[in-house]
Amino acid sequence: MLSLALGACASLSGAQREQVTAKVVAARSTQLDCTQADACAQRSPLRALAGRAFADSTPQAPAHYALILDRGPDALLARVNLIRSATTAIDLQTYIFDEDDAGRLVLDELLAAARRGVRVRVLIDQLSALKHVDTLAALAGAHANFELKLYSPVLGRAQITYPQYALAAACCWRTLNQRMHTKLLLVDGAVGITGGRNYQDDYYDWDDEYNFRDRDLLVAGPVARVMREDFALFWNDRRSVPVEKLSDVGGRLLSSGVPPLPPSHFERPERAEAMRRDAADGALIEERLASRAMRVGEVRYISDTPEKHRAENADQQAVASGSLRGLIESAQQEVVLQTPYLVLSDAAQDMFRKLHERPYEQRPKIIISTNSLAATDAFIAYALSYKYKRRYLRELGFNIFEYKPFPLDAPIDIAATGAALPDLGTGTQDEDSDADTGSISAGRALTGESGGTAASTKPADEPPTPPVDMAQTRRELRRKYDRNSSVDRAEYQRALSREYSALRYSTRRANQPVPLQRAGIRIGLHAKSMVIDGRIGVVGTHNFDPRGDHYNTESAVVIEDRDFAQALRASIKRDIAPANSWVIARRDKPPVFSGLNYSLGKMFEAMPILDLWPMRYATSYEFVASAACPQPLLPSDPNFRACYQPVGDFPEVDVGMKAITTRIFTAFGAGLAPIL
């Protein structure tokens, strides 16, 4: 153990750092592929939005354009197109950057921008950075215009093993948990993208097993200058370390020099090529993206800075948390909040409790969109949410809607995953598209409901999909999906939840998606958004959880504009529609001892451990449409029980060990709440 500790904590000497710096500086190419003043930037309708916004702005009346990016492929398309439009600078800040197809594609575009003369700076949180030391070493010496830093590297390394993680947890638990969760792509200090998405396939509908229903916001105009200043604070902070100065990357560079950066190899090269082609099509970008941007007035970008990680009391520097709480406290009619993990800090619970204690006519309606156990990628977080369902419903007045794993009307492009293909046995093809958003039905794709699959709708001028060997594809998909009804495959044994880095190592088998009763491409909610009184819209990175309050740095865009807020509200309301979510409401009261049952349940809930009372206050309900029930209702409606039927605490879940362990964490895991 001592040798492990010494090895883990070993760092480069001052002389070694100088040697490494000299090696990478000498290796960095200074050759440019372009000599034009604009760095051969590609004309972009998205970049043009910034020009229009700045032209229309005055110091007293700023103008902006805002575009909600609901669909994963659109979010990736916007990023690639904007990177190509850069003339001077690209700043990218993210929590996760993977080496899968989406990550490789974006990395290729960033390097291409650097080679044509654009300054590119990339800042990634260390715990979820690129997987391979050789990749980091190659990027350190890739080009003079490309810089890469990792934020808050544990033990001074880029990569750590499980034993090293355990060592860091033992010696520096608070520092280990202080992560950079901020996400930002900023081009030329004029147009930026922020929101829930990281750089990994499952944020862009490119994973063939599990994808996130997420949301980003593109904003163009003067607020981008605030984003640029905020990025600079992180980039220049002492916690942001150039990769070549980390002991494992530096050691690799000292021993073998700067390795060549191998060409990207994509699992599905035709998909990456289609994305590249679409990103060069200005007419397509205008039709699919830029034309949907909304002109708004003032836009606020609120962000925690690295000071949050220096303060004795993190709450003093939790700018994002404090600002979001202030917005909620200002609500008069309605708060619509969407978060993947419904685990609230004590301060947040107190705030909602005070709202619910207002006189009835002054009490805002609280609508919560979150994950079900079947959909979540963070099983432990759901178990803690399950513990407090009574409190959320009864004391805080929440109307809770839990996202289904196979939503029938979600803005998810199942065809983009590469797994949704027609004719798996019945010879049918089931297409269910939404004309307004181009979204498709995810629910019928490989879920065991039929042999057909969903296919995405494309614009008429979009190039056709390359031909597919259907016979081979059919055999591969049958091997993958035609098994027992329980989805307990080896592919699900990876921990998809990297949002909870502090638990990623210690609970890699416990904190994973649960097995379901039927197979399919699962969808999990990851969007973090809020609408106040139908007039203020918020899109950001904050999960409205204790980690965001106390440990992670977070950011959000706040727009006080009724049209924008209503568009965002409609997006969230779609997610809570009966086709996409279950409703959480109290159970029917038992015929006898209902008061005793409630009192005992409340008493056990208050216990930090030993919450063993088996009769839970709430369960899940499904809407049953009929002539008497034409429209969905809130649980507070007196006709609710006539229109909804209970479907159990964990619908769609293959009840087994996960149900048991959910109850175990409910009983004993309350102490984890501060880091969830």
Secondary structure, DSSP 8 states (H G I E B T S, - for coil): -HHHHHHHH----HHHHHHHHHHHHHHSB---S--STTTT----HHHHHHHHHHHH--SSS--EEEEEE-SHHHHHHHHHHHHHH-SSEEEEEES-B-SSHHHHHHHHHHHHHHHTT-EEEEEEEGGGS-S-HHHHHHHHTSBTTEEEEEES-GGG-SS--HHHHHHHHHH-HHHHH--B---EEEETTTEEEEES--BSGGGTT--SSEEEE--EEEEESTHHHHHHHHHHHHHTSTTEEEGGGSHHHHHHHHHH----------SSHHHHHHHHHHHT-HHHHHHHTGGG-EEES-EEEEE--GGGGT-SSGGGG-HHHHHHHHHHHT-SSEEEEE-S-----HHHHHHHHHHHTS-GGG--EEEEEEE-TTT-S-HHHHHHHHHTHHIIIIIS-EEEEEE-SS-SSEEE-GGGGT---S-SSS------B-TTT--E--TTTTSSS-S--------TTS-------HHHHHHHHHHHHSS-SSB--GGGGS----S-HHHHTTTTTTSS---BSS-S-EEEE---EEEETTTEEEEES--SSHHHHHTSB-EEEEEE-HHHHHHHHHHHHHHTSTTTEEEEEE----SS-HHHHHHHHHHHHTSSS----S--SEEEEEE---SS--S---TTSTTHHHHEEEEESSTTB--SHHHHHHHHHHHH-GGGGGG-
